[in-house]
Amino acid sequence: MKNLRYQAGDLVFLKAGAFQAGEPNQQCRILSVLPDAYGRAQYRIQFGAENWERRITHEDIDHHLSERRSESDGPDETPVGGSWVNSSSIKIKR
C-alpha cells in the first residue's frame, strides 16, 4: 500500500481525540512538512480560529475525510506567516 503524504496547503481532518479537547474531526490546514521522527511523518498545522500552530503526526489524520492536492495543482504556496526560523533572533557567541 502506498504511503499517503500531505503537502503544505492541504486541508485535513484530525481523528477524534487527537488533542482530547474540542470537537471531533476538526479541519485544519497543513502549514509545512516536518522531518520524520522515528519513521513517522510529522506536520505543522493550524486551525482556522487559532493564532498558534501545532505539531501532529501522520497517524493523527483521518485519511478518509481529508483531501489531498494532486501533483498537477501547481507549485506549493508559501504558507502564511513565513518560515518558523527567525534569522534575526539567532545569536552567535564569539
LOKOLVO-287560 format. One line per 10 residues: number of its first residue (from 0); for each residue x, y, z of C-alpha. Coordinates in Angstrom, 2 decimals. Layout:
NUM> X:Y:Z; ...
This chain:
0> 0.00:0.00:0.00; 1.27:3.42:-0.97; 2.09:5.76:1.93; -0.16:8.81:1.52; 1.74:12.05:2.22; 0.30:15.50:2.54; 1.79:18.82:1.45; 1.72:22.39:2.71; -1.69:23.89:1.95; -3.65:20.64:2.22
10> -6.81:20.66:4.34; -7.03:17.68:6.68; -9.34:16.41:9.40; -7.91:15.09:12.65; -9.13:11.91:14.26; -11.44:12.30:17.22; -9.46:12.80:20.42; -6.19:13.79:18.73; -5.87:16.69:21.18; -8.52:15.47:23.65
20> -10.26:18.82:23.52; -12.76:20.47:21.26; -14.90:18.88:18.62; -14.08:15.60:16.89; -12.97:15.72:13.26; -11.80:19.34:13.26; -10.48:20.62:9.95; -7.06:22.27:9.84; -4.52:23.36:7.25; -1.03:21.88:6.92
30> 1.49:24.72:7.05; 4.63:22.67:6.49; 6.02:19.17:6.46; 8.49:18.48:9.26; 11.30:15.91:9.21; 10.24:12.36:10.03; 10.59:11.24:13.64; 11.02:7.54:14.33; 9.81:6.72:10.82; 6.58:8.72:11.13
40> 5.75:11.80:9.07; 5.13:14.99:11.04; 3.26:18.11:10.04; 2.88:21.65:11.35; -0.83:22.59:11.31; -3.11:25.45:12.26; -6.84:25.55:12.89; -8.70:28.46:11.30; -9.73:30.10:14.57; -6.35:29.80:16.32
50> -3.32:32.09:16.27; -0.81:29.34:17.12; 0.47:26.23:15.39; 0.54:22.61:16.45; 2.61:19.56:15.55; 0.87:16.34:14.58; 1.98:13.00:13.22; 0.61:11.20:10.19; -1.39:8.88:12.45; -3.42:11.81:13.86
60> -5.03:12.50:10.45; -8.35:10.94:9.42; -7.39:9.96:5.87; -10.95:9.12:4.78; -12.23:12.66:5.44; -9.10:14.56:4.40; -8.45:15.88:0.94; -5.09:15.95:-0.76; -3.98:18.22:-3.57; -2.94:16.41:-6.70
70> 0.53:16.90:-8.15; -1.00:18.83:-11.10; -2.40:21.63:-8.91; 0.79:23.63:-9.30; 3.70:24.59:-7.09; 3.42:24.78:-3.32; 2.30:28.10:-1.96; 4.35:29.82:0.70; 2.45:29.38:3.95; 1.10:32.48:5.65
80> 3.48:33.56:8.37; 6.67:32.53:6.56; 9.40:30.36:7.93; 9.43:29.10:11.51; 13.08:30.18:11.76; 13.59:33.81:12.65; 17.11:34.56:11.47; 17.22:37.91:13.25; 16.85:36.20:16.64; 19.87:33.91:16.22
90> 22.78:34.93:18.42; 26.32:33.72:17.93; 28.87:33.86:20.73; 32.43:34.70:19.82
